[in-house]
Amino acid sequence: MTTMRFFPTALLLLVMLATATSLEAQRADKGRDGFEFEAYAGVFYPKEPAFGAGEVQFTLDERQLTFGARLGWTFHFNMFLQAEGGYVPLTMVEEGGTERNINTLLYGGSIGYNLQFSPEAQFFILVGGGIMHWDPDGLPQENQLRGHFGGGLRIFLTRGVALRFEGRDHLLPKTLSETRGNLNPGLTIADELTHNIEISGGITLFFGVHRDDDKDRVFNEYDRCPATPRGAPADARGCPLDSDEDGVIDQIDRCSHTLPGAPVDERGCPTDSDGDGVPDGIDRCGNTPQGVQVDEFGCPFDADGDGVPDGLDSCPNTPTGVQVDESGCPVDSDGDGVPDGLDRCPNTPAEREVDENGCTRIQAGLEAGRLVLSSIYFRTNSADLLPTSRRVLDEVGQALLDRPEAQIEIQGHTDASGAAGYNLQLSERRALAVFQYLTGTYPGLERGRFTVRGYGESRPIASNDTPDGMALNRRVEFVVRNQ
């Protein structure tokens, strides 16, 4: 009974001493490796709740509270050694109701290994042995060797304090064998390995020797990032967490879901150099002008495909293929109302009527391969050009300059009045006069491009029986030969 009174007092003193030591250890910046002290309480389930001694039956408590303390050392490689002592106030009830207290003490030690799976928690396994001491009222004390194994979980509240939850199995060869023999002299007890389960929880105080300068719960010697900012969540290596892997730790990252590959600023938010709403790294068009609408890749929309993005395009419905200026509006270099890109005759003389292709009648005829002109006038029975013909020939000359690749046959034609032979010679002289005027007025027209021929009255295009028909037959034609 003296032992029973002394044990709680000693346990309380040890807890107070360990608490003060642990608090001092934390102020000294020591970690959770090294010495540790644990106070625990739990439930003990003995294997032999009932047994007989002669004709008398005895019953043990099926379960009973237990408490105790452990003192240990944890090595840097996560293995630990512990010395331990516990108390279980068992009660043995004799048939008939007489109770007999059995003060049970457990002494021993363990060797174990910690399995750290996060900075805040670790699993552990252990195995060990010691003495089971029984002190039954009115009977001799009894000691028996025991073995045990088990495991549990530690949850760290701080670097120096952890909750511990444990289960272990105490193995005994003969439960209360001497006590049972004393109650029944001559009783022979066979070998019997029993399992006695203990479930407990407690608090562990650490007063180790390892430092954790950046307070990330990883000791300096294991810390791969020893300068982790105070309060920053860290992984098991002591490195600050960076969930989106943008180079900015979670503690200061204001944009914690940045897409992979996107450059970020010092706050961890994606940069957007051109301000189009698509972050750099994803933006395929990094220099989008301000205010321009863009797609998901940061490239400007260009509905009419003219190269000027929507938002800057002053003419958003430009036809396909039309050349535009910087505002997205069609360019019309010759001012004929047909935009460049659609204009087949981009050098139309000013104020001339054009067709839908932007060509005058003269340009359109050359474009088609045959230009017929009845508006080139000569003196009667002569090859002398009248001044009124020069305006038309100047337009022809300019159109031919725009087509330097064209090989041209200049043809002279007459009506049927007069002798056929004379008309043939006159048509040749008139075609030659046109040739000479064009090459003389426009030196850029190479003479070798031209063939000059007279056809007289042999190829009428209208009736020679009327004045209007005869006027149409008196003509000059320009035929493109290399189309």
LOGUPA-907622 format. One record per residue (C-alpha): x, z, y; residue number from 1. Coordinates in Angstrom, 1 decimal, m for minus. Layout:
N
ATOM      c1      c3      c2    n
ATOM       X       Z       Y  NUM
...
END
This chain:
483
ATOM      c1      c3      c2    n
ATOM     0.0     0.0     0.0    1
ATOM     3.0     0.6     2.3    2
ATOM     3.9    m3.0     1.9    3
ATOM     0.4    m4.1     2.7    4
ATOM     0.4    m2.2     6.0    5
ATOM     3.9    m3.3     7.0    6
ATOM     3.4    m7.0     6.4    7
ATOM     0.8    m7.9     9.1    8
ATOM     2.9    m5.9    11.7    9
ATOM     6.1    m7.8    10.8   10
ATOM     4.3   m11.1    10.8   11
ATOM     2.9   m10.4    14.3   12
ATOM     6.3    m9.6    15.6   13
ATOM     7.8   m12.7    14.1   14
ATOM     5.0   m14.9    15.6   15
ATOM     5.7   m13.3    19.1   16
ATOM     9.4   m13.8    18.8   17
ATOM     9.1   m17.4    17.6   18
ATOM     6.6   m18.2    20.4   19
ATOM     9.0   m16.9    23.1   20
ATOM    11.9   m18.8    21.5   21
ATOM     9.9   m22.0    21.3   22
ATOM     8.9   m21.8    24.9   23
ATOM    12.4   m21.2    25.9   24
ATOM    13.6   m24.1    23.8   25
ATOM    11.2   m26.4    25.6   26
ATOM    12.5   m25.3    29.0   27
ATOM    16.0   m26.0    27.6   28
ATOM    14.8   m29.5    26.8   29
ATOM    15.3   m29.2    23.0   30
ATOM    13.4   m31.3    20.6   31
ATOM    11.5   m30.8    17.3   32
ATOM    14.5   m31.1    15.1   33
ATOM    16.4   m28.0    14.0   34
ATOM    14.8   m24.6    13.5   35
ATOM    11.1   m24.2    13.0   36
ATOM     8.8   m21.3    12.4   37
ATOM     5.2   m21.5    11.1   38
ATOM     2.4   m19.0    10.8   39
ATOM    m0.4   m20.1     8.5   40
ATOM    m3.7   m19.0     6.9   41
ATOM    m5.8   m20.6     4.2   42
ATOM    m7.7   m20.2     1.0   43
ATOM    m6.1   m19.4    m2.4   44
ATOM    m7.9   m20.5    m5.6   45
ATOM    m6.5   m18.6    m8.7   46
ATOM    m6.7   m20.4   m12.0   47
ATOM    m7.7   m17.4   m14.2   48
ATOM   m10.9   m16.0   m12.6   49
ATOM   m11.8   m14.1   m15.8   50
ATOM   m10.0   m12.6   m18.8   51
ATOM   m10.4   m10.0   m21.5   52
ATOM    m8.4    m6.9   m22.3   53
ATOM    m9.7    m5.7   m25.7   54
ATOM   m13.4    m5.3   m25.4   55
ATOM   m13.3    m5.0   m21.6   56
ATOM   m13.7    m8.1   m19.5   57
ATOM   m12.0    m8.5   m16.1   58
ATOM   m12.8   m11.0   m13.3   59
ATOM   m10.5   m12.1   m10.5   60
ATOM   m11.7   m13.4    m7.2   61
ATOM   m12.5   m17.1    m7.5   62
ATOM   m11.0   m17.6    m4.1   63
ATOM    m9.4   m15.4    m1.5   64
ATOM    m8.0   m15.7     2.0   65
ATOM    m4.2   m16.0     2.3   66
ATOM    m1.8   m16.0     5.2   67
ATOM     1.9   m16.0     5.7   68
ATOM     4.9   m17.4     7.5   69
ATOM     7.7   m19.9     6.9   70
ATOM    11.1   m20.3     8.5   71
ATOM    13.0   m23.6     8.1   72
ATOM    15.5   m26.1     9.3   73
ATOM    15.0   m29.8     9.6   74
ATOM    18.0   m32.1     9.3   75
ATOM    18.5   m35.2    11.4   76
ATOM    17.6   m37.4     8.4   77
ATOM    14.1   m35.9     8.2   78
ATOM    14.7   m33.6     5.2   79
ATOM    13.9   m29.9     5.7   80
ATOM    14.5   m26.6     4.0   81
ATOM    12.1   m23.6     4.3   82
ATOM    12.0   m20.0     3.3   83
ATOM     8.5   m18.6     3.0   84
ATOM     6.4   m15.5     2.4   85
ATOM     2.7   m15.1     1.9   86
ATOM     0.0   m12.6     1.1   87
ATOM    m3.2   m12.8    m1.0   88
ATOM    m5.4    m9.7    m1.3   89
ATOM    m6.9   m10.4    m4.7   90
ATOM    m9.5    m8.2    m6.3   91
ATOM    m9.9    m7.6   m10.1   92
ATOM   m13.4    m6.4   m11.1   93
ATOM   m13.7    m4.5   m14.4   94
ATOM   m16.8    m5.0   m16.4   95
ATOM   m19.2    m2.4   m15.1   96
ATOM   m18.3    m2.8   m11.5   97
ATOM   m15.1    m1.0   m11.0   98
ATOM   m12.8    m2.8    m8.6   99
ATOM    m9.0    m2.8    m8.7  100
ATOM    m7.1    m4.3    m5.8  101
ATOM    m4.1    m6.6    m6.6  102
ATOM    m1.9    m7.1    m3.6  103
ATOM    m0.2   m10.4    m4.2  104
ATOM     2.9   m11.5    m2.4  105
ATOM     4.5   m15.0    m2.7  106
ATOM     8.2   m15.3    m1.9  107
ATOM    10.3   m18.5    m2.2  108
ATOM    11.5   m21.6    m0.6  109
ATOM    10.9   m25.4    m0.4  110
ATOM    12.7   m28.6     0.2  111
ATOM    10.8   m31.5     1.7  112
ATOM    10.9   m34.7     3.6  113
ATOM     9.1   m35.8     6.8  114
ATOM     7.5   m39.3     7.0  115
ATOM     7.2   m40.0    10.8  116
ATOM     4.5   m42.7    11.4  117
ATOM     4.0   m42.1    15.1  118
ATOM     5.6   m40.0    17.9  119
ATOM     2.7   m37.6    17.6  120
ATOM     2.3   m37.2    13.8  121
ATOM     4.1   m37.1    10.5  122
ATOM     3.3   m36.7     6.9  123
ATOM     5.5   m34.5     4.7  124
ATOM     6.0   m33.8     1.0  125
ATOM     7.6   m30.7    m0.5  126
ATOM     8.6   m29.0    m3.8  127
ATOM    10.0   m25.6    m4.4  128
ATOM     9.7   m22.3    m6.2  129
ATOM    10.0   m18.5    m6.0  130
ATOM     8.4   m15.3    m7.1  131
ATOM     4.8   m14.3    m7.5  132
ATOM     4.6   m10.4    m7.0  133
ATOM     1.5    m8.5    m8.1  134
ATOM     0.9    m4.9    m7.2  135
ATOM    m2.4    m3.8    m8.9  136
ATOM    m3.8    m0.4    m8.1  137
ATOM    m2.9     2.2   m10.8  138
ATOM    m0.8    m0.2   m12.8  139
ATOM     2.9    m1.2   m12.8  140
ATOM     4.0    m3.9   m10.4  141
ATOM     4.6    m7.3   m11.9  142
ATOM     6.9   m10.2   m10.9  143
ATOM     6.8   m13.7   m12.3  144
ATOM     8.6   m16.9   m11.5  145
ATOM     6.6   m19.8   m10.1  146
ATOM     7.0   m23.4    m9.0  147
ATOM     5.0   m25.3    m6.4  148
ATOM     4.6   m28.8    m5.0  149
ATOM     2.5   m30.3    m2.2  150
ATOM     2.2   m32.1     1.0  151
ATOM     0.4   m32.3     4.3  152
ATOM     0.2   m33.5     7.9  153
ATOM     1.8   m32.3    11.2  154
ATOM     0.2   m33.2    14.5  155
ATOM     2.4   m32.5    17.5  156
ATOM     0.7   m31.0    20.6  157
ATOM     4.0   m30.9    22.5  158
ATOM     7.6   m31.5    21.5  159
ATOM     7.8   m27.8    20.5  160
ATOM     4.4   m27.1    19.0  161
ATOM     2.5   m28.8    16.1  162
ATOM    m0.5   m28.2    14.0  163
ATOM     0.2   m28.2    10.3  164
ATOM    m2.3   m28.9     7.5  165
ATOM    m1.1   m28.5     3.9  166
ATOM    m2.2   m28.3     0.3  167
ATOM     0.0   m27.1    m2.6  168
ATOM    m0.2   m26.2    m6.2  169
ATOM     1.5   m23.0    m7.5  170
ATOM     2.5   m23.3   m11.1  171
ATOM     2.5   m20.1   m13.2  172
ATOM     3.5   m19.8   m16.9  173
ATOM     1.4   m16.6   m17.5  174
ATOM    m1.0   m15.3   m14.9  175
ATOM    m0.9   m11.4   m14.8  176
ATOM     0.6   m11.3   m18.3  177
ATOM     2.1    m7.8   m17.9  178
ATOM    m1.0    m6.4   m16.2  179
ATOM    m3.2    m7.8   m18.9  180
ATOM    m0.8    m6.3   m21.6  181
ATOM    m0.9    m2.9   m19.9  182
ATOM    m4.7    m3.0   m20.0  183
ATOM    m4.7    m3.9   m23.7  184
ATOM    m1.5    m2.6   m25.5  185
ATOM    m0.4    m4.9   m28.3  186
ATOM    m2.1    m7.9   m26.8  187
ATOM     0.0   m11.1   m27.4  188
ATOM    m0.4   m13.7   m24.6  189
ATOM     0.4   m17.3   m25.4  190
ATOM     2.3   m19.5   m23.0  191
ATOM    m0.2   m21.0   m20.6  192
ATOM     0.8   m23.1   m17.5  193
ATOM    m1.8   m22.5   m14.8  194
ATOM    m2.5   m24.3   m11.5  195
ATOM    m3.3   m22.2    m8.5  196
ATOM    m4.3   m24.2    m5.5  197
ATOM    m3.6   m23.2    m1.9  198
ATOM    m5.2   m24.9     1.1  199
ATOM    m3.9   m23.8     4.5  200
ATOM    m3.5   m24.7     8.1  201
ATOM    m1.2   m23.3    10.8  202
ATOM     0.8   m23.7    13.8  203
ATOM     4.5   m24.7    13.8  204
ATOM     6.9   m23.8    16.6  205
ATOM    10.1   m25.8    17.0  206
ATOM    13.3   m24.6    18.7  207
ATOM    15.6   m27.4    17.8  208
ATOM    18.9   m28.6    19.0  209
ATOM    18.2   m32.3    19.8  210
ATOM    17.5   m33.6    23.4  211
ATOM    14.8   m35.9    24.6  212
ATOM    15.9   m36.7    28.2  213
ATOM    13.2   m39.2    29.0  214
ATOM    10.4   m37.0    27.5  215
ATOM     9.0   m39.8    25.3  216
ATOM     9.1   m37.6    22.1  217
ATOM    11.9   m39.6    20.6  218
ATOM    15.3   m37.8    20.3  219
ATOM    18.2   m39.3    22.3  220
ATOM    20.1   m40.3    19.3  221
ATOM    17.2   m42.4    18.0  222
ATOM    15.9   m43.6    21.4  223
ATOM    16.6   m47.3    21.9  224
ATOM    15.2   m47.1    25.4  225
ATOM    16.7   m43.8    26.8  226
ATOM    15.4   m44.5    30.4  227
ATOM    11.7   m44.7    29.6  228
ATOM     9.7   m43.8    32.8  229
ATOM     8.1   m40.3    32.7  230
ATOM     4.7   m40.5    31.2  231
ATOM     4.9   m44.0    29.9  232
ATOM     3.5   m44.5    26.4  233
ATOM     6.3   m45.3    24.0  234
ATOM     6.6   m46.6    20.4  235
ATOM     8.5   m44.9    17.5  236
ATOM    11.8   m46.3    18.8  237
ATOM    11.3   m44.7    22.2  238
ATOM    10.7   m48.0    24.0  239
ATOM     7.8   m48.3    26.6  240
ATOM     4.7   m50.1    25.2  241
ATOM     4.2   m53.6    26.6  242
ATOM     1.0   m54.7    24.9  243
ATOM     0.8   m58.2    26.4  244
ATOM     4.6   m58.8    26.1  245
ATOM     5.0   m59.9    29.7  246
ATOM     8.0   m57.7    30.5  247
ATOM     6.0   m55.2    32.5  248
ATOM     5.3   m51.9    30.6  249
ATOM     1.7   m50.8    30.1  250
ATOM     2.1   m47.8    32.4  251
ATOM     2.4   m50.0    35.5  252
ATOM     0.8   m53.2    34.2  253
ATOM    m2.3   m53.9    36.3  254
ATOM    m3.1   m57.0    34.2  255
ATOM    m2.7   m55.8    30.7  256
ATOM    m4.1   m58.9    29.0  257
ATOM    m1.8   m61.6    30.4  258
ATOM    m1.8   m64.7    28.3  259
ATOM     1.5   m65.3    26.4  260
ATOM     4.1   m67.3    28.3  261
ATOM     2.6   m66.8    31.7  262
ATOM     5.1   m65.7    34.4  263
ATOM     4.1   m62.4    36.1  264
ATOM     4.9   m60.5    39.2  265
ATOM     6.2   m56.9    39.3  266
ATOM     2.7   m55.6    38.7  267
ATOM     2.4   m57.6    35.5  268
ATOM    m0.2   m60.0    36.9  269
ATOM     0.2   m63.8    36.4  270
ATOM     1.7   m65.6    39.3  271
ATOM    m0.2   m68.6    40.7  272
ATOM     2.2   m70.5    43.0  273
ATOM    m0.2   m73.1    44.2  274
ATOM    m3.2   m70.8    44.4  275
ATOM    m5.5   m72.9    42.3  276
ATOM    m6.6   m70.1    40.0  277
ATOM    m4.6   m71.2    37.0  278
ATOM    m1.5   m69.1    36.4  279
ATOM     2.0   m70.5    36.3  280
ATOM     3.1   m71.1    32.7  281
ATOM    m0.3   m72.6    31.9  282
ATOM    m0.5   m74.7    35.0  283
ATOM     0.5   m78.3    34.1  284
ATOM     0.2   m79.4    37.8  285
ATOM     2.1   m76.7    39.6  286
ATOM     1.9   m78.2    43.1  287
ATOM    m1.8   m78.7    43.6  288
ATOM    m2.7   m78.9    47.3  289
ATOM    m4.7   m76.0    48.7  290
ATOM    m8.5   m76.3    48.2  291
ATOM    m8.4   m78.9    45.5  292
ATOM   m10.6   m78.4    42.5  293
ATOM    m8.7   m78.2    39.2  294
ATOM    m9.4   m78.2    35.4  295
ATOM    m8.4   m75.5    33.0  296
ATOM    m4.8   m76.8    33.0  297
ATOM    m4.5   m76.6    36.8  298
ATOM    m4.6   m80.3    37.3  299
ATOM    m6.8   m81.7    40.1  300
ATOM   m10.1   m83.5    39.3  301
ATOM   m10.1   m87.1    40.4  302
ATOM   m13.6   m88.4    39.7  303
ATOM   m13.0   m92.0    40.9  304
ATOM    m9.5   m92.2    39.4  305
ATOM    m7.9   m93.4    42.6  306
ATOM    m5.0   m90.8    42.6  307
ATOM    m6.4   m88.7    45.4  308
ATOM    m7.9   m85.5    44.1  309
ATOM   m11.5   m84.4    44.7  310
ATOM   m11.6   m82.1    47.7  311
ATOM    m9.1   m84.3    49.6  312
ATOM   m10.8   m87.6    48.8  313
ATOM   m12.8   m88.8    51.8  314
ATOM   m14.2   m91.7    49.7  315
ATOM   m15.0   m90.1    46.3  316
ATOM   m16.7   m93.2    44.8  317
ATOM   m13.9   m95.8    45.2  318
ATOM   m14.3   m98.6    42.6  319
ATOM   m11.7   m98.6    39.8  320
ATOM    m8.5  m100.5    40.6  321
ATOM    m8.9  m100.4    44.3  322
ATOM    m5.8   m99.4    46.3  323
ATOM    m6.5   m96.4    48.6  324
ATOM    m4.8   m94.6    51.5  325
ATOM    m3.9   m90.9    51.6  326
ATOM    m7.5   m89.9    52.2  327
ATOM    m8.7   m91.7    49.1  328
ATOM   m10.4   m94.6    51.0  329
ATOM    m9.8   m98.2    50.1  330
ATOM    m7.1  m100.2    51.9  331
ATOM    m8.1  m103.6    53.3  332
ATOM    m4.9  m105.1    54.5  333
ATOM    m6.4  m108.4    55.7  334
ATOM    m9.6  m106.8    57.1  335
ATOM   m11.9  m109.2    55.2  336
ATOM   m14.1  m106.4    53.9  337
ATOM   m12.8  m106.7    50.3  338
ATOM   m10.4  m103.8    49.4  339
ATOM    m6.9  m104.4    48.1  340
ATOM    m6.9  m104.2    44.4  341
ATOM   m10.0  m106.3    44.2  342
ATOM    m9.0  m108.8    46.8  343
ATOM    m7.6  m111.9    45.0  344
ATOM    m6.6  m113.4    48.4  345
ATOM    m4.9  m110.5    50.2  346
ATOM    m3.7  m112.6    53.2  347
ATOM    m7.0  m114.1    54.3  348
ATOM    m6.8  m115.2    58.0  349
ATOM    m8.6  m113.0    60.4  350
ATOM   m12.3  m113.5    61.0  351
ATOM   m12.7  m116.0    58.2  352
ATOM   m15.7  m115.9    55.9  353
ATOM   m14.8  m114.8    52.4  354
ATOM   m16.5  m114.6    49.0  355
ATOM   m16.9  m111.5    46.8  356
ATOM   m13.2  m111.9    45.7  357
ATOM   m12.0  m111.8    49.3  358
ATOM   m11.1  m115.5    49.4  359
ATOM   m11.9  m118.2    51.9  360
ATOM   m13.2  m121.5    50.7  361
ATOM    m9.7  m122.9    50.8  362
ATOM    m8.2  m119.9    49.0  363
ATOM   m11.0  m120.0    46.4  364
ATOM   m10.5  m123.7    45.8  365
ATOM    m6.7  m123.2    45.2  366
ATOM    m7.6  m120.2    43.0  367
ATOM    m9.9  m122.4    41.0  368
ATOM    m7.3  m125.1    40.7  369
ATOM    m8.9  m127.9    42.8  370
ATOM    m9.5  m127.8    46.6  371
ATOM   m11.5  m130.7    48.1  372
ATOM   m11.4  m131.1    51.9  373
ATOM   m13.5  m133.7    53.7  374
ATOM   m12.8  m132.0    57.0  375
ATOM    m9.3  m133.4    57.4  376
ATOM    m9.7  m136.2    60.0  377
ATOM    m7.5  m139.3    60.7  378
ATOM    m7.7  m142.0    63.3  379
ATOM    m9.8  m145.0    62.1  380
ATOM    m7.8  m147.2    59.7  381
ATOM    m4.8  m144.9    60.3  382
ATOM    m2.8  m142.1    58.7  383
ATOM    m2.5  m140.3    62.0  384
ATOM    m3.9  m136.8    61.8  385
ATOM    m6.4  m135.8    64.5  386
ATOM    m5.6  m132.5    66.2  387
ATOM    m8.8  m131.0    64.9  388
ATOM    m7.4  m131.3    61.3  389
ATOM    m4.4  m129.0    62.0  390
ATOM    m6.4  m125.8    61.9  391
ATOM    m7.6  m126.6    58.4  392
ATOM    m4.2  m127.7    57.3  393
ATOM    m2.6  m124.5    58.7  394
ATOM    m5.0  m122.4    56.6  395
ATOM    m4.0  m124.5    53.6  396
ATOM    m0.3  m124.1    54.3  397
ATOM    m0.7  m120.3    54.5  398
ATOM    m2.6  m120.2    51.3  399
ATOM     0.1  m122.3    49.6  400
ATOM     2.7  m119.8    50.8  401
ATOM     0.8  m117.1    49.1  402
ATOM     1.1  m119.0    45.8  403
ATOM     4.7  m120.0    45.6  404
ATOM     4.5  m120.7    41.8  405
ATOM     1.8  m123.3    42.1  406
ATOM     2.7  m127.0    41.6  407
ATOM     0.4  m129.1    43.8  408
ATOM    m0.7  m132.7    43.7  409
ATOM    m1.9  m133.9    47.1  410
ATOM    m4.5  m136.7    46.6  411
ATOM    m5.8  m139.1    49.2  412
ATOM    m9.2  m140.7    48.7  413
ATOM   m11.3  m143.2    50.8  414
ATOM   m14.8  m144.6    50.9  415
ATOM   m15.6  m148.2    49.5  416
ATOM   m15.6  m150.0    52.9  417
ATOM   m12.9  m152.6    53.2  418
ATOM   m10.6  m154.1    50.5  419
ATOM    m9.7  m151.9    47.6  420
ATOM    m6.0  m152.7    47.9  421
ATOM    m6.0  m151.7    51.5  422
ATOM    m7.9  m148.5    50.8  423
ATOM    m5.4  m147.6    48.1  424
ATOM    m2.4  m148.0    50.5  425
ATOM    m4.4  m146.1    53.3  426
ATOM    m5.1  m143.1    50.9  427
ATOM    m1.4  m142.9    49.9  428
ATOM    m0.3  m142.9    53.6  429
ATOM    m2.9  m140.3    54.5  430
ATOM    m1.8  m138.0    51.5  431
ATOM     1.8  m138.4    52.6  432
ATOM     0.9  m137.5    56.2  433
ATOM    m0.7  m134.3    55.0  434
ATOM     2.4  m133.5    52.9  435
ATOM     4.7  m134.1    55.8  436
ATOM     2.7  m131.9    58.1  437
ATOM     2.6  m129.0    55.7  438
ATOM     6.3  m129.1    54.7  439
ATOM     7.3  m129.7    58.3  440
ATOM     5.1  m126.9    59.7  441
ATOM     5.9  m124.4    56.9  442
ATOM     9.5  m124.6    55.9  443
ATOM     8.8  m122.1    53.2  444
ATOM     7.0  m124.7    51.2  445
ATOM     9.5  m126.3    48.9  446
ATOM     9.1  m130.1    48.8  447
ATOM     9.7  m130.2    45.1  448
ATOM     6.5  m128.4    44.5  449
ATOM     4.4  m131.3    45.6  450
ATOM     3.4  m134.7    44.2  451
ATOM     1.7  m137.2    46.6  452
ATOM    m0.7  m139.8    45.3  453
ATOM    m3.4  m142.1    46.7  454
ATOM    m6.5  m143.1    44.7  455
ATOM    m8.3  m145.2    47.3  456
ATOM   m11.9  m145.7    46.5  457
ATOM   m11.5  m145.3    42.7  458
ATOM   m12.8  m141.7    42.5  459
ATOM   m15.9  m141.2    44.6  460
ATOM   m17.7  m137.9    44.6  461
ATOM   m20.8  m139.2    46.4  462
ATOM   m22.6  m142.4    46.9  463
ATOM   m21.0  m145.0    49.2  464
ATOM   m24.4  m146.4    50.1  465
ATOM   m25.1  m143.7    52.8  466
ATOM   m23.0  m142.6    55.8  467
ATOM   m23.0  m139.0    54.5  468
ATOM   m21.8  m140.0    51.1  469
ATOM   m19.1  m142.2    52.6  470
ATOM   m18.0  m139.2    54.7  471
ATOM   m17.6  m137.0    51.6  472
ATOM   m15.6  m139.7    49.8  473
ATOM   m13.1  m139.8    52.7  474
ATOM   m11.2  m136.7    51.6  475
ATOM    m8.0  m135.0    50.7  476
ATOM    m7.7  m133.0    47.5  477
ATOM    m5.2  m130.4    46.4  478
ATOM    m4.9  m130.1    42.7  479
ATOM    m3.0  m127.3    41.0  480
ATOM    m1.1  m128.9    38.1  481
ATOM     0.5  m125.9    36.4  482
ATOM    m2.6  m123.8    35.6  483
END
